[in-house]
């Protein structure tokens, strides 16, 4: 793609990076076939190729984002399926992230939407506040029936978004998990020492996921530490275009993780929520222009591993007999497209005795995408229903996924139990049976 940035514009490192990304695009359109919003809506501007044109025009001309541009960028899930499909290596992730930052800084959204985004950006990264909000949402859940449907809206409004939030509130919350600063010694000789990301929403909605990871790791000789003063990884605010908040959280985490590494040593930083893992692995890029943090950020990114990626190297024992439990494996977008981890979770499940079934259209997003299912409830619901129908076609006993957002999203459309991959692996290697009804 030909670009026309001025020398002054190219002096900005972000614009220079956008220029490199744009020049790789050859207009082939392969990305449209795997883009969830294009598949659903059939609008070229709701495809990666269409959004690339919009972003190029906006950046080249130095224009403020228009309502039309914002609409189509907001509809992007950042599922990154386009990057898996692209034959030219276009880094759409970094380009759309840059567009979101520009929109956040220069576009004035309607007041109700601004307030909603402010609330999400403030509450979701803070587990204590998120727990309180979930309790309030559970009490207000009966009001959801009185609010307008989220379906077939030209543009989602505040009430439809509130309805989506209330509908997704769980019937009850589990007790809180272990606090930051906790250390879980290896059982037997210690083979390694790792930090386990505590997460934000996950530690409120499903602390059982990290409990399963801790059990499995310690049984196999890995000491696990929950690092004190760890913050949200920054993914939630990063995808809202609030880069200052996201980079501040990244810097805080880099400090506490490398501090822990200096004190006791760390062989890896493990993540059980793949959306967080994709962003942590990108810290090196996010802070590449920061003289103080560029090298530490790159080190942290190199230490970050998805739990399945790490456990795959542990050589788990093969059970004496098969469980014959049919598992539909949902490959989270952030895992298959963001981190390029596609086979390890399925191989681990098969090795430990489960019958693993691939889901048709597995490359398409379930519609969760961080806060997407709250901000774009119509598209998110349609994608969820499509995903659930594809899952039902393989007649599973249980659904396994590697990301809490996907788990909550899919569970909202099916009665089939949804668990994290690590819960099944923990059970197969000596842990308790997860809740499978």
Secondary structure, 3 states (H helix, E strand, C coil): CCCCCCHHHHCCHHHHHHHHHHHHCCCCCHHHHHCHHHHHHCCHHHCHHHHHHHHHHHHHCCCCCCHHHHHHHHCCCCCCHHHHHCCCCCCHHHHHHHHHHHHHHHCCCCHHHHHHHHHHHHHCCCHHHHHHHHHHHHHHHHHHHHCCCCCCCCCCCHHHHHHHHHHHCCCCCCCCCCCCCCEECCCCCCCEEEEECCCCHHHHHCCHHHHHHHHHHHHCCEEEECCCCCCCCCHHHHCCCCHHHHHHHHHHHHHHHHHHHHHHCCCEEEECCHHHHHHHCCHHHHCCCCCCCHHHHHHHHHHEEEHHHHHCCCCCCCCCCCCCCEEEEECCHHHHHHCCCCCHHHHHHHHCCCEEEECCCCCCCCCCCCCHHHHCHHHHHHHHHHHHHHHHCCCCCEEEECCHHHHHHHHCCCCCEEEEHHHHHHHHCCCCCCCCC
